[in-house]
Amino acid sequence: MARIDRFLDALVQRGADSVRLVSGERACLMFGDKPRPVTSTVLQSKLLSIFLREIVPEELKAEVTQPGEHRFTYDSPSGRMTIRV
């Protein structure tokens, strides 16, 4: 199970619209434009990199390190998710 899955599980269980994982901020479930923190500590970029490495498809690994927005699907235990980086 990928480490990001616990956040995706929370998204589904709590009926959130999305999960926001930003370096230097607490992880948040988004309900519309209102964030609800789900961690007590801020996320570090190293941890976010680990999250991505675990779920990015092989053919996109080089692409997501480049500037810009990237999207891919991830089949989590909670269902298919669209990931935007």
N, C-alpha and C positions, 0 to 999 in steps of 0.2 A: 504494500500500500504506500503510495506517495505521500510525502509529508503535507502537501497542500490539501489532501483529501479531507482532513478534519475541518478545514474552512469551507470546503464545498458541501460537506455533510451539513454543517450549520446553516449554510445558505438555503438548502432544501428544507431542512427541518423547521426553520423559523420563517420561511416564506419571504426571504429577502430578494431583492432584485439583482444584486451583484455583491461581490466581495472586492474590497479595495485593499491591495497590499502594496504599500509604498515605503521605500527605504526612509528611515528616520521618523516614521509615524506608526501608530498602533494599527493593527489589522482591524478593519471595520466591515461590518455588514451594511449594505446600503439599502435603505427603504426609500425609494424615490431619490431625492437629493439629500436625505438626512442620514448621516453616518452614525452607526452604533458600534462603538469599540467592542472587540471580542478578545483582546489581549491586554494585559496590564503593562507590558513593556513595548518599546518601539522595535520595529523590525530593522534588521541590519541588511545591507546589500548582499553580504556573503550568504545569508540564509535565503534571501530571495533568489539568488543564483542557483542554489541547491534545489529549491522548489522547481525552477524552470528546467534544470538539467534532467530532473526525474520524469518530466512529462512532455517535453518538446519532441516532436517526431524527428527522427534522424535526418531526414531530408531538409529540415528547417533549422537545424542547430547553428549553422554558420550564419544564416539570414537574421535570426533574432538578436545576434550580437551587433548588428548594424543599426545606425540611427533610424528612427522612424517608428511607425506603429505597425505591429505584426499581429495577425490573428491565426489561430488554429483551433481545431476541435480536440477535446480530450475526453475519452471515455472513462469517467471516474466511477467508483462504486455507487455513487448517487445518481448516475446517469450521464448522458453526453453534455459536455459543457463547451461553450465558446470561450477561449482564453484570448485576451487582448493584452499585448505587451507594448 
